[in-house]
Amino acid sequence: MSINPHLSSVLIEKVELGESLVRITVRTAAGVAVRCPGCGQSSGWEHSRYVRQVADEAIGGRSVRISVSVRRLYCGNAVCSMTTFVEQVDGLTERYQRRTPAPRRIVEAVAVALAGCAGARLLATLHHTLSSASVLNRLMRIPLPDRPAPKVVGTDEFALRKGHRYATIITNADTGERIEVLPDRRKDTVVAWVREHPGVQVLCRDGSGGSAQAVREADQAIVQVSDRWHLWRGLTQAVLKEVGAHASCWAKYGPPPREDKRAVTTRERRQQVHDLLERGVSMLECAHRLGVSLNTVKRHARHSEPDRMIRAPVYRACLVDAYRDHLRQRRCEDPAVPVPHLLAEIREQGHTGSADLLVHYINQGCVESDHAALSPRKVTGLLIRHPGRLDGRQSIQRGQLAGACPKMTVLTAQVAISNRFRSRRQGVLVSTPEGEDVNELSRWPGGRALYDPRPGEPRTQGPGVACRFYCFGDRS
């Protein structure tokens, strides 16, 4: 039959046409030798026959059932584990299958695309009746393709159930294609996978020490690099800490900070800690005498300048920000203008806030400040953002923040060097100039020569050493 070429190797006995079903009865030829699947020896010694029912592709909107009479044969090899075996017809039957290869491929394609219930509904339209469980079983039986590991891979962990169960994903760092998902995030699992794939030359990972140790145990020749996202995230966190430490310097470019009770207490506590340390009292004893934690004592002892402990007040954006220019102009013309008059004027312009909101806004000094309310996050954003993406006002404000104090100037220069990660794969080590105190950016993993050099180059460590950063898998 030309419409069913896989029936050319069998003898067609009968074709029955029904309203919704086409039944074809066929039988295999007798006397034809068949190879034993156990030992490979050919045999034509017939034991018996039985009929198999297999489903085929639909014809004219009607399902097709093929009744195949196949032979059970003896195996003539005395040492073979199979005494008898059933012959298989190429393109028509497969072991333990009730479908021909053609509809099996259709079921597999639908299972991959839609899986359970949705796949079963579509297959019913294609005249293949299967339950959702059968579709899932067929999906799980599909063998995974053999994908050789690329030379540059990326690894990261993710939560299957946050706080309870985690897994590790392996991807192609150049294309982003998923290679494999490991069942957990244990070091031994990663070590075993790396050893099973000796072709890996570069591994792109996050900053966790467990991943680094796993790669070193598996193969010390593999170059370990940090991916751009984790590297840039670590830089942002380090800059945020350093910006917060110098809040008293840049706060003058926002609303004027108030000397509140917290600032006074911070200065007094720092002075008490330094007085005890100068008298030879240990940090632990200082914590007991002052009734604070050991980490608090360490934080006060670490900062040589009292103002580094003072945090600038954080003002959130509010409804009055849109009318700040009008309020500032009116207060400059008439410093004694009543608040109800200002409220009536901005309400005519569309303001919907309350009188209390305007009073707090004026009392906090937000009207007289040259810029809108600043926070450590906003300052960090201005420093981290690429200069080409800043407008004129933001560029002026960034320049003022950079000149707020010498430490902010050094920090801005370090961030400018780090900005090269966005445009180039080779960076320069961010280090603190000689004679300067170590800041948070120098403690950032990207501020130390911790990443392995390229193959054949010596591994170096220490401040001011040039190193290369590999930024594979960039999606920005």
C-alpha positions as CSV (number, residue, x, y, z in Angstrom):
1,M,0.0,0.0,0.0
2,S,1.5,3.3,-1.1
3,I,-0.2,5.3,1.7
4,N,1.4,2.9,4.3
5,P,4.9,2.1,3.1
6,H,5.7,0.3,6.3
7,L,3.3,-2.5,5.3
8,S,5.4,-3.4,2.3
9,S,7.3,-6.1,4.2
10,V,4.2,-8.0,5.4
11,L,1.3,-9.8,3.7
12,I,-2.0,-7.9,3.8
13,E,-4.9,-10.3,4.3
14,K,-7.9,-8.0,4.8
15,V,-8.9,-4.3,5.1
16,E,-12.1,-3.4,6.8
17,L,-13.5,0.1,6.5
18,G,-15.8,1.5,9.2
19,E,-17.4,4.8,10.0
20,S,-14.6,5.8,12.4
21,L,-12.1,3.0,12.2
22,V,-10.0,1.3,9.5
23,R,-8.8,-2.2,10.5
24,I,-6.0,-3.9,8.5
25,T,-5.1,-7.5,9.1
26,V,-1.5,-8.5,8.1
27,R,0.9,-11.4,8.7
28,T,4.6,-11.8,8.5
29,A,6.1,-14.2,5.9
30,A,7.1,-17.7,7.1
31,G,10.6,-19.1,6.7
32,V,12.4,-15.8,7.0
33,A,15.4,-15.9,9.4
34,V,15.4,-13.2,12.1
35,R,18.3,-12.2,14.3
36,C,17.9,-13.0,18.0
37,P,17.9,-9.7,20.1
38,G,19.8,-11.5,22.9
39,C,22.8,-13.0,21.0
40,G,22.4,-11.8,17.4
41,Q,22.3,-15.2,15.9
42,S,19.8,-15.7,13.0
43,S,17.0,-18.2,13.5
44,G,13.9,-19.3,11.4
45,W,12.8,-22.1,13.8
46,E,9.2,-21.2,14.4
47,H,7.7,-21.8,17.8
48,S,4.2,-20.4,17.4
49,R,2.2,-17.3,16.2
50,Y,0.1,-14.7,17.9
51,V,-1.7,-11.5,16.9
52,R,-0.6,-8.1,18.0
53,Q,-2.8,-5.0,17.9
54,V,-1.0,-1.8,17.0
55,A,-2.4,1.7,16.3
56,D,-1.2,3.6,13.2
57,E,-1.7,7.1,11.8
58,A,-5.2,8.2,11.0
59,I,-6.4,8.0,7.4
60,G,-9.2,10.3,6.2
61,G,-10.2,11.3,9.7
62,R,-10.5,7.7,10.8
63,S,-8.4,5.8,13.3
64,V,-6.3,2.9,12.0
65,R,-5.8,-0.4,13.8
66,I,-3.4,-3.0,12.4
67,S,-3.7,-6.7,13.5
68,V,-0.3,-8.2,12.9
69,S,0.3,-11.9,13.1
70,V,3.9,-12.4,14.2
71,R,6.0,-15.5,14.8
72,R,7.6,-16.6,18.0
73,L,11.0,-18.2,17.2
74,Y,13.4,-20.5,19.0
75,C,17.0,-19.3,19.5
76,G,19.4,-22.0,18.4
77,N,22.2,-20.7,20.6
78,A,22.4,-22.9,23.6
79,V,24.3,-20.3,25.7
80,C,21.8,-17.5,24.9
81,S,19.6,-16.3,27.8
82,M,16.6,-16.0,25.5
83,T,15.0,-19.4,24.7
84,T,12.4,-17.9,22.4
85,F,11.9,-14.4,21.0
86,V,9.3,-12.5,18.9
87,E,10.2,-11.1,15.5
88,Q,9.8,-7.3,15.0
89,V,8.8,-5.7,11.7
90,D,10.8,-2.6,10.8
91,G,8.7,0.5,10.7
92,L,5.6,-1.4,12.1
93,T,6.3,-3.0,15.5
94,E,8.6,-2.3,18.4
95,R,9.1,-4.2,21.7
96,Y,6.4,-3.5,24.3
97,Q,4.7,-0.9,22.1
98,R,1.1,-0.7,21.0
99,R,1.7,1.9,18.3
100,T,3.8,2.0,15.2
101,P,6.8,4.3,15.2
102,A,5.0,7.1,13.3
103,P,2.2,7.7,15.9
104,R,4.7,7.2,18.6
105,R,6.7,10.2,17.3
106,I,3.5,12.2,17.2
107,V,2.7,11.4,20.8
108,E,6.3,12.2,21.9
109,A,6.2,15.6,20.1
110,V,2.9,16.5,21.7
111,A,4.1,15.4,25.1
112,V,7.2,17.5,24.9
113,A,5.2,20.6,23.9
114,L,2.1,20.2,26.1
115,A,2.7,17.4,28.6
116,G,-0.2,15.9,30.5
117,C,-3.9,17.1,30.2
118,A,-3.3,19.6,27.4
119,G,-1.4,17.0,25.4
120,A,-4.1,14.3,25.9
121,R,-6.8,16.7,24.6
122,L,-4.8,17.5,21.5
123,L,-4.1,13.9,20.8
124,A,-7.8,13.1,21.0
125,T,-8.3,15.5,18.1
126,L,-5.6,13.7,16.2
127,H,-7.5,10.3,16.8
128,H,-5.0,9.1,19.4
129,T,-6.8,8.3,22.7
130,L,-4.5,8.5,25.7
131,S,-4.9,9.6,29.3
132,S,-2.8,12.4,30.7
133,A,-0.9,9.9,32.8
134,S,0.0,7.9,29.6
135,V,1.2,11.1,27.9
136,L,3.4,11.9,30.9
137,N,4.8,8.3,30.9
138,R,5.6,8.6,27.3
139,L,7.4,11.9,28.0
140,M,9.5,10.4,30.7
141,R,10.6,7.5,28.5
142,I,12.0,9.8,25.8
143,P,15.8,9.5,26.0
144,L,17.7,12.7,26.7
145,P,19.9,13.9,23.8
146,D,23.6,13.4,24.2
147,R,25.0,16.9,24.5
148,P,28.7,17.3,24.8
149,A,29.7,19.8,27.4
150,P,31.1,23.0,25.9
151,K,34.4,24.5,26.8
152,V,32.8,27.4,28.7
153,V,30.0,26.5,31.1
154,G,28.1,28.4,33.8
155,T,26.8,27.0,37.0
156,D,24.4,28.4,39.6
157,E,22.0,27.1,42.2
158,F,18.2,27.8,42.4
159,A,15.5,26.9,44.8
160,L,13.0,24.1,44.2
161,R,11.4,25.0,47.5
162,K,12.9,28.0,49.1
163,G,14.7,27.3,52.3
164,H,14.3,23.5,52.0
165,R,15.4,22.1,48.7
166,Y,17.9,23.5,46.1
167,A,19.3,22.3,42.7
168,T,22.2,23.3,40.5
169,I,21.8,24.2,36.8
170,I,24.6,23.9,34.3
171,T,24.4,26.1,31.2
172,N,26.4,26.9,28.1
173,A,27.9,30.3,29.2
174,D,28.2,31.5,25.6
175,T,24.7,30.7,24.3
176,G,22.7,30.4,27.6
177,E,21.5,26.9,26.6
178,R,20.7,24.6,29.5
179,I,22.9,21.5,29.6
180,E,21.9,19.7,32.8
181,V,20.2,20.2,36.1
182,L,21.8,18.5,39.1
183,P,19.5,17.2,41.9
184,D,21.1,19.2,44.7
185,R,23.8,21.9,45.4
186,R,26.2,19.7,47.3
187,K,29.9,20.0,46.5
188,D,30.3,16.3,45.8
189,T,27.6,16.4,43.1
190,V,29.3,19.3,41.3
191,V,32.7,17.6,41.5
192,A,31.3,14.4,40.0
193,W,29.7,16.2,37.1
194,V,32.9,18.2,36.3
195,R,35.0,15.0,36.4
196,E,32.5,13.3,34.0
197,H,33.0,16.1,31.5
198,P,36.7,16.6,31.0
199,G,36.2,18.9,28.0
200,V,35.3,21.9,30.3
201,Q,38.1,24.5,30.3
202,V,36.4,27.6,31.8
203,L,33.7,27.6,34.5
204,C,31.6,30.7,35.1
205,R,30.1,30.8,38.6
206,D,28.9,33.0,41.4
207,G,31.0,34.2,44.3
208,S,30.3,31.3,46.7
209,G,33.3,29.5,48.2
210,G,31.7,26.1,47.9
211,S,31.6,26.2,44.1
212,A,35.2,27.3,44.0
213,Q,36.3,24.5,46.2
214,A,34.3,22.0,44.1
215,V,36.0,23.0,40.9
216,R,39.5,23.0,42.4
217,E,38.9,19.4,43.7
218,A,37.6,18.3,40.3
219,D,40.2,19.8,38.1
220,Q,42.7,22.5,39.0
221,A,43.3,23.3,35.4
222,I,39.8,24.7,34.9
223,V,39.8,28.5,34.8
224,Q,37.2,29.9,37.3
225,V,35.6,33.2,36.4
226,S,32.8,35.3,37.8
227,D,29.7,36.1,35.7
228,R,28.9,39.7,35.0
229,W,25.6,39.7,37.1
230,H,27.1,38.5,40.3
231,L,30.2,40.7,39.8
232,W,28.1,43.8,39.2
233,R,25.7,43.0,42.1
234,G,28.7,42.7,44.5
235,L,30.0,46.0,43.2
236,T,26.7,47.7,43.9
237,Q,26.5,46.4,47.4
238,A,30.0,47.4,48.2
239,V,29.4,51.0,46.8
240,L,26.2,51.2,48.8
241,K,28.0,50.4,52.1
242,E,30.8,52.9,51.4
243,V,28.2,55.6,50.4
244,G,26.3,55.0,53.6
245,A,29.6,55.4,55.6
246,H,30.1,58.9,54.1
247,A,26.5,60.1,54.5
248,S,27.5,63.1,56.5
249,C,29.6,64.3,53.5
250,W,27.1,64.1,50.7
251,A,24.0,64.8,52.7
252,K,24.5,68.6,52.2
253,Y,23.5,68.1,48.6
254,G,20.1,66.9,49.7
255,P,17.8,68.1,52.5
256,P,19.9,69.3,55.4
257,P,20.4,66.6,58.0
258,R,19.1,67.2,61.5
259,E,21.1,66.5,64.6
260,D,18.6,64.1,66.1
261,K,18.9,62.0,69.2
262,R,20.4,59.0,67.3
263,A,23.3,61.1,65.9
264,V,24.1,62.4,69.4
265,T,24.0,58.9,70.9
266,T,26.2,57.5,68.1
267,R,28.9,60.1,68.8
268,E,28.8,59.6,72.5
269,R,28.9,55.8,72.1
270,R,31.9,56.0,69.8
271,Q,33.8,58.3,72.2
272,Q,33.1,55.8,75.1
273,V,34.4,52.9,73.1
274,H,37.6,54.7,72.1
275,D,38.2,55.9,75.6
276,L,38.1,52.4,77.0
277,L,40.3,51.0,74.2
278,E,42.9,53.7,74.9
279,R,43.0,52.5,78.5
280,G,43.8,49.0,77.4
281,V,40.3,47.4,77.8
282,S,39.5,44.6,75.5
283,M,36.7,44.8,73.0
284,L,34.7,42.1,74.8
285,E,35.0,43.9,78.1
286,C,33.9,47.1,76.4
287,A,30.8,45.4,75.2
288,H,30.1,44.1,78.8
289,R,30.6,47.5,80.4
290,L,28.6,49.5,77.8
291,G,25.8,47.0,77.4
292,V,26.2,46.6,73.7
293,S,27.1,43.8,71.3
294,L,30.6,42.9,70.4
295,N,29.9,43.8,66.7
296,T,28.8,47.3,67.7
297,V,32.1,47.8,69.6
298,K,34.1,46.6,66.6
299,R,32.1,48.9,64.3
300,H,32.9,51.9,66.5
301,A,36.5,51.0,66.8
302,R,37.0,50.4,63.1
303,H,36.0,53.9,62.1
304,S,38.5,56.6,62.7
305,E,36.1,59.5,61.9
306,P,33.0,60.0,64.0
307,D,31.0,61.3,61.1
308,R,31.3,58.0,59.3
309,M,29.0,56.5,61.9
310,I,26.2,59.1,61.3
311,R,23.7,58.1,58.7
312,A,21.8,60.8,56.7
313,P,18.1,60.8,57.2
314,V,16.2,59.1,54.4
315,Y,13.3,61.0,52.8
316,R,10.9,59.1,50.7
317,A,9.4,60.5,47.5
318,C,6.0,62.1,48.2
319,L,3.3,64.0,46.4
320,V,4.8,67.4,47.1
321,D,8.0,66.7,45.1
322,A,6.3,67.8,41.9
323,Y,5.6,71.3,43.3
324,R,9.0,71.9,45.0
325,D,10.1,74.6,42.6
326,H,6.9,76.6,43.0
327,L,7.2,76.3,46.8
328,R,10.8,77.4,46.8
329,Q,10.0,80.4,44.6
330,R,7.1,81.5,46.8
331,R,9.2,81.2,50.0
332,C,12.0,83.2,48.5
333,E,9.6,86.0,47.6
334,D,7.8,85.9,50.9
335,P,9.6,83.9,53.7
336,A,6.6,84.4,56.0
337,V,4.0,83.1,53.6
338,P,1.5,80.9,55.5
339,V,1.3,77.2,54.9
340,P,-2.5,77.3,54.1
341,H,-1.8,79.7,51.3
342,L,0.9,77.5,49.8
343,L,-1.5,74.5,50.1
344,A,-4.2,76.3,48.3
345,E,-1.8,77.3,45.5
346,I,-0.5,73.9,44.8
347,R,-4.0,72.4,45.0
348,E,-5.0,74.6,42.2
349,Q,-2.1,73.0,40.2
350,G,-3.4,69.5,40.9
351,H,-1.9,68.6,44.3
352,T,-4.0,66.0,46.2
353,G,-2.1,65.6,49.4
354,S,-3.0,66.7,52.9
355,A,-1.9,69.8,54.9
356,D,0.2,67.7,57.3
357,L,2.2,66.3,54.4
358,L,3.1,69.8,53.3
359,V,4.0,70.8,56.8
360,H,6.3,67.8,57.3
361,Y,7.9,68.5,53.8
362,I,8.7,72.1,54.7
363,N,10.0,71.2,58.2
364,Q,12.3,68.6,56.9
365,G,14.0,71.2,54.7
366,C,13.1,69.5,51.4
367,V,11.9,72.8,49.9
368,E,15.2,74.7,50.4
369,S,17.5,71.9,49.2
370,D,19.1,72.1,45.8
371,H,18.0,68.6,44.9
372,A,15.3,66.2,45.7
373,A,15.6,64.0,48.8
374,L,18.7,61.9,48.6
375,S,19.2,58.4,50.0
376,P,22.2,56.1,50.0
377,R,20.5,54.1,47.2
378,K,20.0,57.1,45.0
379,V,23.6,58.2,45.5
380,T,24.8,54.7,44.7
381,G,22.6,54.7,41.5
382,L,24.1,58.0,40.4
383,L,27.7,56.7,40.9
384,I,27.1,53.3,39.4
385,R,25.1,54.4,36.3
386,H,27.1,54.9,33.1
387,P,27.9,58.6,32.6
388,G,26.5,58.5,29.1
389,R,23.0,57.7,30.5
390,L,22.8,60.6,32.9
391,D,21.0,63.9,31.9
392,G,22.5,67.3,32.6
393,R,21.1,67.7,36.1
394,Q,22.1,64.2,37.1
395,S,25.7,64.8,35.8
396,I,26.0,68.0,37.8
397,Q,24.7,66.2,40.9
398,R,27.1,63.3,40.4
399,G,30.0,65.7,40.1
400,Q,29.0,67.4,43.4
401,L,28.7,64.0,45.1
402,A,32.2,63.0,43.8
403,G,33.7,66.1,45.3
404,A,31.9,65.9,48.6
405,C,35.1,64.5,50.3
406,P,38.3,62.9,49.3
407,K,36.9,59.4,50.1
408,M,34.0,60.0,47.7
409,T,36.4,61.2,45.0
410,V,38.4,57.9,45.3
411,L,35.2,55.9,45.3
412,T,33.9,57.6,42.2
413,A,37.2,56.9,40.4
414,Q,37.1,53.2,41.4
415,V,33.5,52.9,40.1
416,A,34.5,54.5,36.8
417,I,37.2,51.9,36.4
418,S,34.7,49.1,37.2
419,N,32.3,50.5,34.5
420,R,34.5,49.0,31.9
421,F,32.8,45.7,32.6
422,R,29.8,46.9,30.7
423,S,31.7,47.4,27.4
424,R,34.7,45.1,27.6
425,R,35.5,41.6,28.8
426,Q,38.9,42.7,30.2
427,G,38.9,44.9,33.3
428,V,41.5,46.4,35.6
429,L,41.7,45.5,39.2
430,V,40.0,48.1,41.5
431,S,42.5,48.9,44.2
432,T,42.9,51.6,46.8
433,P,45.7,54.1,46.2
434,E,48.7,53.9,48.4
435,G,48.3,55.7,51.7
436,E,44.5,55.5,51.6
437,D,42.4,53.5,54.1
438,V,40.8,50.3,52.8
439,N,37.2,51.0,51.9
440,E,34.3,48.7,51.2
441,L,35.0,48.6,47.5
442,S,38.5,47.2,48.2
443,R,36.9,44.4,50.2
444,W,34.6,43.6,47.3
445,P,35.7,40.3,45.5
446,G,36.2,42.3,42.3
447,G,38.6,44.5,44.2
448,R,41.1,41.8,44.8
449,A,43.1,39.6,42.3
450,L,41.2,36.4,43.3
451,Y,40.2,35.2,39.8
452,D,42.4,32.8,38.0
453,P,44.4,34.2,35.0
454,R,44.2,32.9,31.5
455,P,46.0,29.6,30.8
456,G,49.7,30.0,30.8
457,E,49.7,33.2,32.8
458,P,51.0,33.3,36.4
459,R,48.5,33.6,39.2
460,T,49.1,36.8,41.1
461,Q,47.5,38.4,44.2
462,G,47.9,41.7,45.9
463,P,46.7,45.3,45.6
464,G,47.2,47.1,42.3
465,V,47.7,44.0,40.2
466,A,46.1,43.8,36.8
467,C,43.8,40.9,36.2
468,R,41.2,39.8,33.6
469,F,37.5,39.3,34.2
470,Y,35.6,37.0,31.9
471,C,32.0,38.1,31.6
472,F,30.3,35.4,29.6
473,G,26.5,35.1,29.2
474,D,25.9,38.8,29.3
475,R,22.2,39.6,28.7
476,S,22.3,43.4,29.1
